[in-house]
Amino acid sequence: MISEDFRKQLEGYGLTTAKILYRLPDHQRLLQTFVWQDYDLFPRFPQLQKFLDFWRRELEGPLHSVTVAHARLIHPSEIRAMNGEFYLN
């Protein structure tokens, strides 16, 4: 049986990491960091958008900024066919 994460990678999902800075509810001048990571689709990031909507709706700490990094883990091969042979002694 194939894992859910591997299936998502085959469908084009990549590993997405978001660094979320938010203000503390009781001390608005202080910022706290939260790191979120999941498989998501570039460039719309529906999973991240769903999480941020939940954050705005359910959590008290207002968002300050979100920085996103994304990488596809399965992609076309980077090996190129070459003409010629090389012999090493």
Secondary structure by P-SEA (a helix, b strand, c coil): cccaaaaaaaacccbbbbbbbbcccccccbbbbbbbbbbbccccaaaaaaaaaaaaccccccccbbbbbbbbccccccbbbbccccccc
